[in-house]
Amino acid sequence: MKLSPKEVVCDCGHSQMLDRSKLMCTKCGKYVFYNPRDKRKHKINKAYTVILIAAAMGFVAYIFIEMIVDPLLG
């Protein structure tokens, strides 16, 4: 969805004109957001995804230890 053009400054100091909700900075490669609320939602979603992946890997490791390693050593 096209928005009215707005100049936004990235964390690295590079400024660009945005007419979308988010765009990658051409200098550092991080996302630049039109609305600060979208930036906060992006951080929360990213943290949520990392936590879910870590929990899934922990669960797989637990199952591996309980089902395979423990009977071999016990």
MMTF fields as JSON, N, C-alpha, C and O atoms, coordinates in Angstrom:
{
  "mmtfVersion": "1.0.0",
  "mmtfProducer": "UNKNOWN",
  "numBonds": 295,
  "numAtoms": 296,
  "numGroups": 74,
  "numChains": 1,
  "numModels": 1,
  "chainsPerModel": [1],
  "groupsPerChain": [74],
  "chainIdList": ["A"],
  "bondAtomList": [4, 2, 8, 6, 12, 10, 16, 14, 20, 18, 24, 22, 28, 26, 32, 30, 36, 34, 40, 38, 44, 42, 48, 46, 52, 50, 56, 54, 60, 58, 64, 62, 68, 66, 72, 70, 76, 74, 80, 78, 84, 82, 88, 86, 92, 90, 96, 94, 100, 98, 104, 102, 108, 106, 112, 110, 116, 114, 120, 118, 124, 122, 128, 126, 132, 130, 136, 134, 140, 138, 144, 142, 148, 146, 152, 150, 156, 154, 160, 158, 164, 162, 168, 166, 172, 170, 176, 174, 180, 178, 184, 182, 188, 186, 192, 190, 196, 194, 200, 198, 204, 202, 208, 206, 212, 210, 216, 214, 220, 218, 224, 222, 228, 226, 232, 230, 236, 234, 240, 238, 244, 242, 248, 246, 252, 250, 256, 254, 260, 258, 264, 262, 268, 266, 272, 270, 276, 274, 280, 278, 284, 282, 288, 286, 292, 290],
  "bondOrderList": [1, 1, 1, 1, 1, 1, 1, 1, 1, 1, 1, 1, 1, 1, 1, 1, 1, 1, 1, 1, 1, 1, 1, 1, 1, 1, 1, 1, 1, 1, 1, 1, 1, 1, 1, 1, 1, 1, 1, 1, 1, 1, 1, 1, 1, 1, 1, 1, 1, 1, 1, 1, 1, 1, 1, 1, 1, 1, 1, 1, 1, 1, 1, 1, 1, 1, 1, 1, 1, 1, 1, 1, 1],
  "groupList": [{"groupName": "MET", "atomNameList": ["N", "CA", "C", "O"], "elementList": ["N", "C", "C", "O"], "formalChargeList": [0, 0, 0, 0], "bondAtomList": [1, 0, 2, 1, 3, 2], "bondOrderList": [1, 1, 2], "singleLetterCode": "M", "chemCompType": "L-PEPTIDE LINKING"}, {"groupName": "LYS", "atomNameList": ["N", "CA", "C", "O"], "elementList": ["N", "C", "C", "O"], "formalChargeList": [0, 0, 0, 0], "bondAtomList": [1, 0, 2, 1, 3, 2], "bondOrderList": [1, 1, 2], "singleLetterCode": "K", "chemCompType": "L-PEPTIDE LINKING"}, {"groupName": "LEU", "atomNameList": ["N", "CA", "C", "O"], "elementList": ["N", "C", "C", "O"], "formalChargeList": [0, 0, 0, 0], "bondAtomList": [1, 0, 2, 1, 3, 2], "bondOrderList": [1, 1, 2], "singleLetterCode": "L", "chemCompType": "L-PEPTIDE LINKING"}, {"groupName": "SER", "atomNameList": ["N", "CA", "C", "O"], "elementList": ["N", "C", "C", "O"], "formalChargeList": [0, 0, 0, 0], "bondAtomList": [1, 0, 2, 1, 3, 2], "bondOrderList": [1, 1, 2], "singleLetterCode": "S", "chemCompType": "L-PEPTIDE LINKING"}, {"groupName": "PRO", "atomNameList": ["N", "CA", "C", "O"], "elementList": ["N", "C", "C", "O"], "formalChargeList": [0, 0, 0, 0], "bondAtomList": [1, 0, 2, 1, 3, 2], "bondOrderList": [1, 1, 2], "singleLetterCode": "P", "chemCompType": "L-PEPTIDE LINKING"}, {"groupName": "GLU", "atomNameList": ["N", "CA", "C", "O"], "elementList": ["N", "C", "C", "O"], "formalChargeList": [0, 0, 0, 0], "bondAtomList": [1, 0, 2, 1, 3, 2], "bondOrderList": [1, 1, 2], "singleLetterCode": "E", "chemCompType": "L-PEPTIDE LINKING"}, {"groupName": "VAL", "atomNameList": ["N", "CA", "C", "O"], "elementList": ["N", "C", "C", "O"], "formalChargeList": [0, 0, 0, 0], "bondAtomList": [1, 0, 2, 1, 3, 2], "bondOrderList": [1, 1, 2], "singleLetterCode": "V", "chemCompType": "L-PEPTIDE LINKING"}, {"groupName": "CYS", "atomNameList": ["N", "CA", "C", "O"], "elementList": ["N", "C", "C", "O"], "formalChargeList": [0, 0, 0, 0], "bondAtomList": [1, 0, 2, 1, 3, 2], "bondOrderList": [1, 1, 2], "singleLetterCode": "C", "chemCompType": "L-PEPTIDE LINKING"}, {"groupName": "ASP", "atomNameList": ["N", "CA", "C", "O"], "elementList": ["N", "C", "C", "O"], "formalChargeList": [0, 0, 0, 0], "bondAtomList": [1, 0, 2, 1, 3, 2], "bondOrderList": [1, 1, 2], "singleLetterCode": "D", "chemCompType": "L-PEPTIDE LINKING"}, {"groupName": "GLY", "atomNameList": ["N", "CA", "C", "O"], "elementList": ["N", "C", "C", "O"], "formalChargeList": [0, 0, 0, 0], "bondAtomList": [1, 0, 2, 1, 3, 2], "bondOrderList": [1, 1, 2], "singleLetterCode": "G", "chemCompType": "PEPTIDE LINKING"}, {"groupName": "HIS", "atomNameList": ["N", "CA", "C", "O"], "elementList": ["N", "C", "C", "O"], "formalChargeList": [0, 0, 0, 0], "bondAtomList": [1, 0, 2, 1, 3, 2], "bondOrderList": [1, 1, 2], "singleLetterCode": "H", "chemCompType": "L-PEPTIDE LINKING"}, {"groupName": "GLN", "atomNameList": ["N", "CA", "C", "O"], "elementList": ["N", "C", "C", "O"], "formalChargeList": [0, 0, 0, 0], "bondAtomList": [1, 0, 2, 1, 3, 2], "bondOrderList": [1, 1, 2], "singleLetterCode": "Q", "chemCompType": "L-PEPTIDE LINKING"}, {"groupName": "ARG", "atomNameList": ["N", "CA", "C", "O"], "elementList": ["N", "C", "C", "O"], "formalChargeList": [0, 0, 0, 0], "bondAtomList": [1, 0, 2, 1, 3, 2], "bondOrderList": [1, 1, 2], "singleLetterCode": "R", "chemCompType": "L-PEPTIDE LINKING"}, {"groupName": "THR", "atomNameList": ["N", "CA", "C", "O"], "elementList": ["N", "C", "C", "O"], "formalChargeList": [0, 0, 0, 0], "bondAtomList": [1, 0, 2, 1, 3, 2], "bondOrderList": [1, 1, 2], "singleLetterCode": "T", "chemCompType": "L-PEPTIDE LINKING"}, {"groupName": "TYR", "atomNameList": ["N", "CA", "C", "O"], "elementList": ["N", "C", "C", "O"], "formalChargeList": [0, 0, 0, 0], "bondAtomList": [1, 0, 2, 1, 3, 2], "bondOrderList": [1, 1, 2], "singleLetterCode": "Y", "chemCompType": "L-PEPTIDE LINKING"}, {"groupName": "PHE", "atomNameList": ["N", "CA", "C", "O"], "elementList": ["N", "C", "C", "O"], "formalChargeList": [0, 0, 0, 0], "bondAtomList": [1, 0, 2, 1, 3, 2], "bondOrderList": [1, 1, 2], "singleLetterCode": "F", "chemCompType": "L-PEPTIDE LINKING"}, {"groupName": "ASN", "atomNameList": ["N", "CA", "C", "O"], "elementList": ["N", "C", "C", "O"], "formalChargeList": [0, 0, 0, 0], "bondAtomList": [1, 0, 2, 1, 3, 2], "bondOrderList": [1, 1, 2], "singleLetterCode": "N", "chemCompType": "L-PEPTIDE LINKING"}, {"groupName": "ILE", "atomNameList": ["N", "CA", "C", "O"], "elementList": ["N", "C", "C", "O"], "formalChargeList": [0, 0, 0, 0], "bondAtomList": [1, 0, 2, 1, 3, 2], "bondOrderList": [1, 1, 2], "singleLetterCode": "I", "chemCompType": "L-PEPTIDE LINKING"}, {"groupName": "ALA", "atomNameList": ["N", "CA", "C", "O"], "elementList": ["N", "C", "C", "O"], "formalChargeList": [0, 0, 0, 0], "bondAtomList": [1, 0, 2, 1, 3, 2], "bondOrderList": [1, 1, 2], "singleLetterCode": "A", "chemCompType": "L-PEPTIDE LINKING"}],
  "groupTypeList": [0, 1, 2, 3, 4, 1, 5, 6, 6, 7, 8, 7, 9, 10, 3, 11, 0, 2, 8, 12, 3, 1, 2, 0, 7, 13, 1, 7, 9, 1, 14, 6, 15, 14, 16, 4, 12, 8, 1, 12, 1, 10, 1, 17, 16, 1, 18, 14, 13, 6, 17, 2, 17, 18, 18, 18, 0, 9, 15, 6, 18, 14, 17, 15, 17, 5, 0, 17, 6, 8, 4, 2, 2, 9],
  "groupIdList": [1, 2, 3, 4, 5, 6, 7, 8, 9, 10, 11, 12, 13, 14, 15, 16, 17, 18, 19, 20, 21, 22, 23, 24, 25, 26, 27, 28, 29, 30, 31, 32, 33, 34, 35, 36, 37, 38, 39, 40, 41, 42, 43, 44, 45, 46, 47, 48, 49, 50, 51, 52, 53, 54, 55, 56, 57, 58, 59, 60, 61, 62, 63, 64, 65, 66, 67, 68, 69, 70, 71, 72, 73, 74],
  "secStructList": [7, 7, 7, 7, 7, 3, 3, 3, 3, 7, 6, 6, 1, 7, 3, 3, 3, 3, 7, 1, 1, 3, 3, 3, 7, 6, 6, 6, 7, 7, 3, 3, 3, 1, 1, 2, 2, 2, 2, 2, 2, 2, 2, 2, 2, 2, 2, 2, 2, 2, 2, 2, 2, 2, 2, 2, 2, 2, 2, 2, 2, 2, 2, 2, 0, 0, 0, 0, 0, 2, 2, 2, 2, 7],
  "xCoordList": [0.838, 0.0, 0.893, 1.795, 0.645, 1.431, 0.986, -0.207, 1.956, 1.719, 2.308, 3.03, 2.006, 2.608, 4.104, 4.493, 4.942, 6.396, 6.834, 6.37, 7.748, 8.242, 9.728, 10.145, 10.531, 11.962, 12.203, 11.815, 12.853, 13.113, 14.609, 15.278, 15.139, 16.561, 16.758, 16.103, 17.665, 17.989, 18.878, 19.408, 19.036, 19.906, 21.362, 22.124, 21.751, 23.127, 23.374, 24.515, 22.308, 22.456, 22.07, 22.032, 21.787, 21.411, 19.937, 19.096, 19.615, 18.218, 17.703, 18.431, 16.426, 15.781, 14.327, 13.744, 13.758, 12.342, 11.559, 11.863, 10.555, 9.719, 8.316, 7.753, 7.752, 6.353, 5.642, 4.523, 6.306, 5.755, 5.891, 6.469, 5.354, 5.417, 6.825, 7.21, 7.608, 8.994, 9.821, 9.307, 11.121, 12.056, 13.425, 13.737, 14.245, 15.595, 16.506, 16.46, 17.329, 18.305, 19.341, 19.828, 19.673, 20.642, 22.069, 22.963, 22.295, 23.645, 23.974, 25.021, 23.068, 23.383, 22.562, 22.948, 21.454, 20.665, 19.595, 18.914, 19.423, 18.375, 17.09, 17.111, 15.962, 14.687, 14.524, 14.914, 13.94, 13.575, 12.055, 11.486, 11.391, 9.943, 9.35, 9.911, 8.199, 7.465, 6.87, 6.883, 6.348, 5.694, 6.519, 6.887, 6.819, 7.602, 6.908, 7.584, 5.591, 4.853, 5.168, 5.253, 5.343, 5.695, 7.087, 7.329, 7.994, 9.343, 9.287, 9.979, 8.462, 8.306, 7.673, 8.095, 6.671, 6.038, 7.018, 6.982, 7.891, 8.899, 9.869, 10.222, 10.304, 11.208, 10.546, 11.18, 9.274, 8.553, 8.394, 8.603, 8.033, 7.873, 9.194, 9.226, 10.279, 11.596, 11.998, 12.508, 11.773, 12.093, 11.228, 11.724, 9.967, 9.05, 9.519, 9.5, 9.934, 10.416, 11.678, 11.804, 12.61, 13.849, 13.546, 14.143, 12.626, 12.258, 11.616, 11.918, 10.741, 10.101, 11.116, 11.039, 12.055, 13.073, 13.966, 14.301, 14.353, 15.182, 14.427, 15.016, 13.139, 12.337, 12.209, 12.291, 12.01, 11.899, 13.219, 13.214, 14.339, 15.642, 15.904, 16.466, 15.512, 15.656, 14.811, 15.25, 13.596, 12.727, 13.312, 13.285, 13.835, 14.461, 15.678, 15.887, 16.479, 17.647, 17.214, 17.831, 16.161, 15.648, 15.171, 15.496, 14.41, 13.918, 15.101, 15.098, 16.101, 17.273, 17.968, 18.343, 18.137, 18.82, 17.98, 18.512, 16.684, 15.825, 15.631, 15.612, 15.486, 15.132, 16.351, 16.259, 17.471, 18.601, 19.8, 20.325, 20.227, 21.442, 21.244, 22.086, 20.157, 19.907, 19.828, 20.44, 19.119, 19.122, 20.493, 20.821, 21.293, 22.62, 23.564, 24.391, 23.423, 24.317, 23.768, 24.53, 22.472, 21.857, 21.716, 21.21],
  "yCoordList": [-1.164, 0.0, 1.241, 1.363, 2.133, 3.361, 4.368, 4.595, 4.958, 6.007, 7.301, 7.296, 8.394, 9.652, 9.601, 9.122, 10.083, 10.004, 10.725, 11.822, 10.068, 10.601, 10.282, 9.171, 11.257, 11.011, 10.417, 10.992, 9.252, 8.525, 8.291, 7.987, 8.435, 8.233, 6.879, 6.565, 6.084, 4.769, 4.941, 6.025, 3.868, 3.9, 4.168, 4.702, 3.8, 4.011, 5.444, 5.818, 6.251, 7.647, 7.934, 9.098, 6.931, 7.091, 7.481, 6.848, 8.508, 8.928, 8.524, 8.558, 8.139, 7.743, 8.172, 8.435, 8.237, 8.559, 7.258, 6.36, 7.155, 5.963, 6.284, 7.327, 5.361, 5.453, 4.123, 3.899, 3.248, 1.959, 1.864, 2.749, 0.78, 0.64, 0.303, 0.719, -0.448, -0.73, -0.95, -1.325, -0.704, -0.852, -1.116, -0.625, -1.881, -2.149, -0.975, -0.414, -0.614, 0.461, -0.005, -1.133, 0.856, 0.482, 0.504, -0.068, 1.154, 1.261, 0.094, -0.54, -0.187, -1.209, -2.492, -3.52, -2.474, -3.679, -3.951, -4.973, -3.062, -3.235, -2.594, -1.741, -3.022, -2.442, -1.036, -0.748, -0.169, 1.184, 1.24, 0.83, 1.744, 1.714, 3.103, 4.089, 3.159, 4.409, 4.86, 6.049, 3.914, 4.195, 3.573, 2.402, 4.305, 3.727, 2.539, 1.67, 2.484, 1.365, 0.071, -0.993, 0.158, -1.024, -1.534, -2.74, -0.641, -1.041, -1.844, -2.853, -1.402, -2.116, -3.489, -4.472, -3.565, -4.856, -5.804, -7.011, -5.27, -6.088, -6.687, -7.862, -5.898, -6.391, -7.481, -8.485, -7.289, -8.287, -9.576, -10.661, -9.481, -10.676, -11.412, -12.643, -10.667, -11.274, -12.016, -13.135, -11.4, -12.044, -13.284, -14.312, -13.201, -14.332, -15.504, -16.649, -15.226, -16.271, -16.925, -18.149, -16.135, -16.679, -17.559, -18.624, -17.12, -17.904, -19.226, -20.266, -19.199, -20.439, -21.414, -22.614, -20.924, -21.795, -22.38, -23.564, -21.57, -22.064, -23.108, -24.106, -22.893, -23.862, -25.17, -26.248, -25.083, -26.294, -27.068, -28.294, -26.369, -27.047, -27.659, -28.751, -26.985, -27.529, -28.776, -29.739, -28.757, -29.925, -31.108, -32.235, -30.867, -31.94, -32.491, -33.704, -31.63, -32.089, -32.919, -33.941, -32.49, -33.235, -34.626, -35.624, -34.687, -35.984, -36.866, -38.062, -36.301, -37.075, -37.664, -38.836, -36.868, -37.357, -38.416, -39.44, -38.187, -39.147, -40.443, -41.514, -40.372, -41.562, -42.335, -43.547, -41.679, -42.356, -42.466, -43.56, -41.368, -41.374, -42.087, -42.892, -41.807, -42.4, -43.928, -44.566, -44.559, -46.029, -46.616, -47.712, -45.901, -46.422, -46.403, -47.298, -45.37, -45.248, -45.971, -46.321, -46.191, -46.765, -48.209, -48.819],
  "zCoordList": [0.0, 0.0, 0.0, 0.829, -0.908, -1.019, 0.026, 0.229, 0.676, 1.659, 1.128, 0.132, 1.782, 1.35, 1.657, 2.722, 0.752, 0.959, 2.231, 2.543, 2.957, 4.224, 4.309, 3.985, 4.744, 4.901, 6.284, 7.301, 6.3, 7.536, 7.652, 6.665, 8.887, 9.132, 9.803, 10.797, 9.249, 9.799, 11.035, 11.28, 11.805, 12.984, 12.606, 13.412, 11.387, 10.94, 10.472, 10.201, 10.374, 9.976, 8.539, 8.14, 7.763, 6.362, 6.276, 6.914, 5.499, 5.365, 3.991, 2.999, 3.955, 2.709, 2.718, 3.77, 1.535, 1.39, 1.362, 0.577, 2.215, 2.283, 1.802, 2.134, 1.008, 0.637, 0.911, 0.449, 1.667, 2.094, 3.604, 4.235, 4.194, 5.649, 6.131, 7.224, 5.335, 5.709, 4.453, 3.399, 4.599, 3.496, 4.086, 5.171, 3.392, 3.896, 3.576, 2.481, 4.544, 4.36, 3.343, 3.421, 2.397, 1.371, 1.895, 1.273, 3.028, 3.582, 4.532, 4.398, 5.497, 6.505, 6.348, 6.904, 5.619, 5.393, 6.438, 6.356, 7.425, 8.424, 7.921, 7.035, 8.506, 8.107, 8.662, 9.793, 7.845, 8.235, 8.136, 7.125, 9.179, 9.249, 9.116, 9.594, 8.455, 8.268, 9.593, 9.911, 10.365, 11.632, 12.767, 12.666, 13.831, 14.941, 15.612, 16.162, 15.58, 16.161, 15.419, 16.033, 14.098, 13.312, 13.67, 13.633, 14.012, 14.426, 15.712, 15.846, 16.665, 17.93, 17.7, 18.309, 16.834, 16.533, 15.852, 16.093, 15.006, 14.333, 15.353, 15.247, 16.34, 17.38, 18.215, 18.541, 18.562, 19.356, 18.56, 19.103, 17.301, 16.464, 16.282, 16.28, 16.131, 15.974, 17.249, 17.181, 18.407, 19.689, 19.892, 20.352, 19.562, 19.683, 18.823, 19.272, 17.605, 16.709, 17.25, 17.206, 17.757, 18.323, 19.533, 19.69, 20.386, 21.564, 21.156, 21.743, 20.166, 19.709, 19.12, 19.383, 18.336, 17.747, 18.842, 18.795, 19.821, 20.922, 21.746, 22.161, 21.985, 22.737, 21.965, 22.554, 20.655, 19.843, 19.842, 19.945, 19.728, 19.749, 21.126, 21.214, 22.187, 23.533, 23.726, 24.353, 23.187, 23.284, 22.525, 23.02, 21.34, 20.555, 21.282, 21.297, 21.882, 22.646, 23.848, 24.149, 24.538, 25.693, 25.264, 25.908, 24.188, 23.683, 23.287, 23.577, 22.637, 22.24, 23.464, 23.462, 24.491, 25.701, 26.4, 26.827, 26.521, 27.233, 26.466, 27.072, 25.152, 24.363, 23.849, 23.651, 23.632, 22.995, 23.947, 24.15, 24.518, 25.323, 26.651, 27.05, 27.334, 28.65, 28.601, 29.458, 27.663, 27.611, 27.276, 27.73, 26.488, 26.14, 27.342, 27.514, 28.163, 29.321, 30.558, 31.46, 30.6, 31.789, 31.729, 32.671]
}
